[in-house]
Every structure is written in structure tokens, then in C-alpha cells.
């Protein structure tokens, strides 16, 4: 069976199945088998734990898992890959596939895996969807580890420390839900076609340190989003100008209770400071509307 983890193998498969990478779907296939193995086996897997791949394509990232006997389910929006998946399934009974848009399928997927042992995620995420997909995945309690290849610029934002202009609501979500580490940087030439940007492979391990209820978590995320709504202004001004309907004097008192500097911007606050601010706002019965 032809394997998709090298450039020659991928070109042969593309010719046979009459498939080509589609730019509008963000398809850039990994063609370095050593990197594929390194990423796959950075997951801490036991025999029975399932792996869910986001955007399987030719399976050039996840193929080492199949060869090692792990149970892999891939989700691919492009149903042109079905003939290839049927061929793979004939050789690897530990493989399963779903076709569809993960953004629409996620509620059903998360419910399905929630009834099993926590799963592992892997994926070469489309650059144009990376932030959106992370916003969807990060709160889920049905997974415990993830390996994603993403644009290096996005990885830098996820890891931005307090005070950095790259810090964002997604940074804080990542800090709340996961421990993040970099596995390796990926130059354009390890993909086909090579993207116009550098990539980075990251490892996310789910944590439950803060253990917030669903209501508390939702409240926190809304406070963070309102705080970042006007990034150039101080967080005090940003919140007072928002649809919260709170006068600046009231917010000033709340900030003083939280011992927060009134001149700080949202990017300056740590996650624990946002948690404290959220606790005081909630204790003051401030209703946070949807943005």
C-alpha cells in the first residue's frame, strides 16, 4: 500500500485519485515522515484510547498511528477523499472516517466521545480556521491531549505573556484550559504545497486547575471579551464604554476591591486577575450580556 507520508507517495496518491490540494480549504499536506512520527508519538497514548484527527486529508500526519495499531477516526470536510479512506479501511480496521464540517459536527462528536475514555486530538489545522477551531475545542471536557500544527504567528499569540500586545481572549482561554508546550517549528518545505508562512507544532494538555462551573466559565469569558473589545483603551475605560451599563465610578470601586491598577489594559492582566475581577463583578450581581 502506498503511504502518504512522503512527497513521492503523496504525488502518486494524488495522481491515482485525481485529487489536488485546494487552497480555499486550507489544504497543505505534511510530507516529512520523521516529523509525522515525532508529532504522533508526542501523544501519551494507551492502546484503548481513541484519537480524533481534524481534517485528515491524505492522512499524511496521522498515518504512523494507524501503522502502530491505534484507533483513529478522522473528520474531513472534503468528501473527495472517501475512495482513499475506503482503501485505507481495507488495510487498517482500526481506522474510521467521517465527512463533514467539524464546526457543525462538534456537538455530536463531543457527545459521542464523552461516553468513552477521554480522547486525544491531532490535526494540521487550516490556517484560516485555526482561532475559530481553538475557541470551539478548548472548553471541551471530552479530550485530554492535543497535537496541532498551526501558523507560528497564532502560536505566538497563544503563548503571549501579560503585557504583550499579542495577548488576546484566546491566549487566556488557552491558559485556563491547557498546559501548552512547543514541539517543533515547521518550515514551509515540509508541506505540499508549501504555505507562505512558518508553522509550529504545539502540544496541549487539558488541565482542571480552576475547575469553574459552566456558568462561572461563561461569565469569565464574557468579561474577558468585553475587556478586550477596545484594546487601545484601559480596561476600566473599555468596560465603562461597553454595553454593561456600569458607570465609571462603580467600576472604579470594583477595580479597587480587586486591587487592580486603573491604568492597566486588558493585555496586562493575568488570568488570576481576570478571575478575581470576574468574582467581584459576579458578587456585585453585574449581569454580563452576550456580545
N, C-alpha and C positions, 0 to 999 in steps of 0.2 A: 504493500500500500504506500502510495506517495505521501510523504509527510510535509506539512505546510510551514515548517519552522526554518526553512532556508529560502533564499531568493530563487534558486533553481526549482525547488519543489513548488513554491508558490506560483511561479510563472507557468509551470506545467499544469497545475490545477486550474489556473485562470483560463488557460487556453482550452483545456478539456471541457470545462463547464461554461465556457463563453461568458466569463464574468470579469469585470474590471472595477477597480476602486472608484467609488463615487464621492466626489468632493463635497457635494451638498449633504451627504450623510456622514461626513467626517471620517471616512474610511482610510486609515493609514495602518497597514498591517506590519506587525513585528516580523523581522526576517533574520534575527540573530538567535539561534537555538540555545546558545550558552546563557544569554540574558533571560530567555523564556524559562529555562530550568531554574536559574537563580531566583526569579520572581515567584514561580510556582511553589518552590520549596522553601520560600521565606515564610509561608503559612505554616502554622503549627497544627498539623492535621493528624487525626487518628483515622483508622480505617472506616468507621461508620459515619463520620461527619461529612455532610454534603458540601459541595462547592457550587456556587451560583456565579456564572460568568455573565457580565453585562456587555452586550454587543460582541458576539462570538466571531462573526466574520468567518474566516477560514480556520479558526481555532489555532492560529499560529502562536498565540500567547499560552493557551491552556493545554495544548496537546501533550506536554510532558505529564500532566496529571492523569490523562486517560491512559497513557502507556504504563504508568505506575499503578493503575488499578483503582484510582479514586473515583467516587461517584460525582460526575459533573453534569450540571444542567446549564445550558446556555440559552440566553434570550437574544434574539436577533430581529431587528425591525425589517430587514430585507429578506423577503421570502424566496428570493432567487437562490439562496444558499441551501434550500431544502434538499435538492438532489445530492449535494455533497454531504449533508447531515445524515441522510439515509444510508449513504455508503459508509460513513464513519460508524453509524449504529450497527451495521452488519458486522463490523470488525470488533467493536467495543460495546458490549452490552451494558457497561457502566456509564454509557452516555445517553443523555436525553436532551431534547431541544424544544423550545417554544418560540413562536414567531409573533412579534407584535411590539408595540411601543411600550417600553418599560415604565414610562411616566403614567400611562393609563392602566398598566397591569399591576403596578406596585401594591395596591391594597390587597388584591387577591394573592399575589406572590408572598407578601409578608405574612398573611394569614395562614397560608399553606406551610411555610417554613416554621411558623411559630408553634406548630403542632409537632415539630421534630426537635432534635437536638439543635442548638444554635449553629447556624451555618457560617460558612466563610464566603467572602465575596472576592471576585477578581475581575479586572476589566481594563481594557485600553479605552478610556472614556473619550468620546468625541469632544474636541476642544470647545466647540460652540455650546455644548450642553453641560460641561463639567460642573460649573457652580450650581446650576439648577438641580442636577442629579445628586450632588452632595447635600443640598438642602433637603432633598427627599429622603436620602438614605440615613443621614446622621442620627436622627431621632429614633430610628427603628431598634427595637429590643430583640429582634429575631436573629441578628447576626452578631458575631463576636470578633471577627478579624476581617480585614480587607486589604488587598493589594491593588492599587490603582496606578496606571500611568496617566499623567496629566501634564498640562502645559507647565513649564517651570515657573512662569510668572504667577500662575494660580497657586502653586505650591508655596512660593514665597509669601503670598498673601495669607495662606493658611497658618504660616509659622511666624507671622509678623508680631513682634513684641509690643507691649504697651508703649505708646509714644510714636510708633511708626505710622507714617501716612498710609501704608499699605494695609493697616489693620481695618477690619470690616466686621459686619454681623456674622459672616461665615467663619471668620477667624475664631470668634467667641463660641460659636456652635461647635467647632472642631475641638476647642479647649474643654468645653463642657462634657462632650460625649466620648472623646477618644484620647488616647496617647498616640502621638504621631512621631514617626521617625522616617528619615530618608533612607531608601535602599540604595539607589544609584541614580545618577544623571544619565540621560539617554540622548545622544546626538541624533540629528535628523537621519543620518545614513543607516541607522538600524531599523528604519521603517521603509516600507514601499507603499505608495510613493513617499519620498522624504518630505516631512512637513517643513514649513517656513520658519518654525520656532524650535527651541530646545524643549525637551521633555524631562520629566522627573518621575521616578517610581517611588511611591510612598507606601508605608505600612501603617494601617490604622488599627489599634486595638481598643475595643469598646471598654469604657470604664463606667462605674456606677458610683463614683465618689460623692456626687452631690445628691443623688437619689431623690430628685424632686418628683412631686406628683405631676400628673398630666396637666392639671390646672395651673400649678405653680410654674411649670416649664413654659407653658403657653404665655403666661403673664410676663415671664422673664424675656422671652424672645420678642414680645411686642415692645417692651421697654427699650431693649437694645435697638430695634429697628427705628423707633421714634427718635432715639438719641443720635443715630447716625443719619437721620433724614437731612440734616443741614450740617454737613461735616466741617464746613469752614467756620462755623459758629461754636461758641462754648456749648457744652451740653446743657447748661442752665438755659441759655437763650433758645437752643434747639427745642427743648421740651416746652418752654413757655410759649413758643410760636407755633406749636403743634396743635392738633385738634383735641388735646387732652382737656383744654378748657381750664387750666390751672393758672392763676396769677403768678407773676414772677416772685412776689413776696412769699407766697405759700411754698413754692418750690425752693426758695432760698432757705426757709426753715427746715425743709426736708433734707436739703443738702447739708445743712449744719448738723442735723441729727446723725447723718451718715459720715460726718467729719470729712466731707469731700471739698476740695478746693473749688471755689466758684468759677475759676478761670480755666478749668480743665475742659478739653474737648473729649468727645466720645472715644476717640482713638487712644486717649491717655489712660483710660480706666482698665483695671484688671477685671477678670471675670468675677473674683470675690467681691470687688467693689460694686459691680453691677448687681450681684446677688443681694448685697446689703441694701443698695438703693431700691431694688425691687421689693424687698421685705418691708421697708419703711413705707413705700408707696402703697403696697397692699394693705399694710396695717392701718394706713390713713384712709382706707376704703376708696382709693382712687380707681375709677373704672377706666381701663385702657381699651379704647375702641380698636376695631380692625383697621389696618392701613389700606 
